[in-house]
Structure formats: structure tokens, C-alpha cells
Amino acid sequence: METRKWMLGEEHPDSLTSMSNLVVMYWNQGWLKEAEDLVELVMETRKRVLGEEHPHTITSMGDLAVTYSRQGRLKEAEELEKLVMETKKRVLGEEHPDSLTRMDHLAVTYLEQGRWKDAVKLEVPVIKARMWHLARSSGHAYEHGQPSCAWHRHTRLLELCMSIQTVTIHIYSCTFSLLE
């Protein structure tokens, strides 16, 4: 990382990517203060160089939210995750994989706070969207301008999986409501 910063400059995208990778290593080592300091530097640099709504800047904001969560600062993590999720949805679209990932991260933050119902409410659309994308991406959807037999099978499989997932989530929801 130091070599890249020296050769390319601290604001070069490759240098910033190396710094972001180091943040992950800090997380894995449990060096959360170092991770926080570095991800804040990366985020602020990306805001200045790329703009506040650039995907890499938003990703750095999400990394800071993860850092907060790992530090036990769940309210701060939640606030930042909401901002990141809403920005990803606005910039990339509601069903973009990165938007879905941010929704998933916020759901995990809710789980860590013991907010099971909020987590389930957020996670259901994520699961449905991911299953829909999976079904659409597997095999040929159309033959001769008509939905193919494979598409019909995938759609039916998707509906069954969604039903199973909905029932499972309902069971969890009921279980957690009994615990409250």
C-alpha cells in the first residue's frame, strides 16, 4: 500500500482500493480503531475526489458503518447504513445487487439490536429480489418470442422457494414475538 501511495499518490483509485483492503484486514485482526481511522480517510478522500454519490464513495461509507457495528456502535451503524442504502437505491436502483446488499447489512444491524421484526421486514424483499434475479439469469427465458418451458419451471420453482421462505420468516417472526 505504501508503495502505491508513493508511486501513484494517496488520492489515486488504486491507492484508495489498497487502503480499503487494509481496512478489511484490520477488521479481521480486531484493530477496529485503526480500521475506523483508515476508512474515514478513504471515505473523505473519495468524497473530495469522486463526489459524494460515486459508488466507491458510498461503499466506503458502508465500510464505516460496518466498522461502527463491529465496535458495538449500533445506533451510528444503523444511521449510516440507512443513508448508504437509500443512496445506493437512488443511484443504482432498488434491485441492483449493491442496493440489496446494503438492505441486507441494515437488516443485520437490526438483528444485532434485537429488532427482529424490522430485520425480517427488510430481508423479505431482499430474498425475493435475489431469487428473482437468480431465476431470470439461469437458462434461456424465451424461445421464439415466448416464455420457454425452462422459464416456466424456474418461475414455478421461484414461487415455491418464496412460499417456503415466507413461511419460514413467518415462523421466526411468531417465535420472536413470543419472546418479546
N, C-alpha and C positions, 0 to 999 in steps of 0.2 A: 504494500500500500504506500509506504513512504517513497519508494522508487517512482511509482506512478505520479504521486503528488509532485515530486521533484521534477520529473521529466515533462509531465503534461500540465501541471498546475492543479491547485486544490479545487478549482471550480470545473475542471474537465469532467464530462459524464462518466468516463471510466474510473477516475479517481473517486468520484462520489459513489459509484457502484461498489468499488472495493471497500470503501468506508462502511457502506450499508452491510456488506457481507461480514465485516468485522463486528458489527452490532450483533448479528446472529451468534457469532462465536462468543461474544461477551454474555449473551443470554444463557448459552449452554454452559458457560463457566460459572454462572451465578453472579457475574460482575455487573449488577444492574445499574449502579450509579455511572459507571463508565459507559454502559450502553446508552443511558439517558443523555449524557453529555454529548456523545458522538452523534446520536440520531437527531438531536436538536440542531447540531451544527450542520448536518447533511440537509435537514429539512429547511432551515433558514437559507442555506446556500441555494438549494433548488428553488425556493420561492423567489429569491432575487434573480437567479439566472434564467429559470424556465417559466416562472409565473406560478401563481397560487393554485391554478386548476390543471396544471400539467399532470399527467398520470404518475410520473415519477415523484413529483412533489406530494401528491395525495398518498402514494404508497409510503413515503417517509412519515407522513402524519399518522398513518395506520401503524407503522413500526413504533412510533412514540406511544400510541395507545396500548399496544401490546406490552411495551416496557412498563407503562403505568400499571397495567393489570398484573404483571409479574411482580411488581413491587407492592401489590396489595392496595394500590390507589384506585379502587374500582369505580368510584364516582367520576374521577378525572378520566379514567379509561372510557367509561360509558359516554361522557360528553364528547370526547374526541372521536370515538367510534361512530356516534350518530352523525357528526359533521362529515367524517370521511365517507360514510355510507351514502348520505344524501348527495354529496359532491360527486361520488362515483356514479350514482344513478342519473344525476343531471348531465354529467359529461359523457358517460359511456352508454347510458341506457339502463333500464331497470333489470333486464335479464342478461346483461353482459356478465361473463364469468367473474370478473373482478368485483362487480357490484354484489353478486351473490355471495362471494367470499366475505365481503365486508359485512353483509347481513348476518352471515354465519358467525363472524367474530363478535358482533354485538350480541347475538343470542348466547354465545359462550359467556360473555361478560354478565349477562342477565343470570345465567345459571350460577356463576360464581357468587352473585349477590343473593342467591336463593329465590330469585324471581322466576319460578318455573313456568308460570302461565305466559309471561311476556316472552320467555325464550321459545316456548312451543309455538306461540302465535307468529313469531318471526321466522322460525325454522321451517314451518309447513310450506310456505311459498317457495323457499329456497329448494327444498327437496323436490317439490313438484316441477319447478323450472329446470332443475338439473336432470330429472328423469325425462322430461320432455325433450331437452336438448340431446340426451343420450339416445332416445328412441329415434329422433329425427336424423341423427348422424350415423345410425347403424343401418347399413344396407341402402338399397335404392328405394326412394319414396314413391317414385312414379314410373310407370311403364306405359308408353304410348299415350301420354297425357292423362292417364287415370291412376288413382292410387293403386299401388301394387299389392299383391297378396302379402308380401313381406311387410309392407307398411301397415296393413290391417292387423297382422299378427303382432307387430311391435306396438301398435296403438292399444290393442286389447291387453297385451302384457303390461303396458304402462298403466292402464286403468286398474288392472288387478294389483299392481305394486302400490299404486297410490291409495287404493282401498285398504290394503294391508297396513301401509304406513299411517293412514288416517286413524285406523282402529288402534294401532299401537300408541300413537300420540294421545289419543283419547284415553286409553287405559292409564298412561303415565299421568295425564292431566288429572284424572279422577283420583289416582293414588296420591298425588301431591296435594290435592285439595283436601284430602282426608287428613294429611299430616299437618296442615295449617291450623 
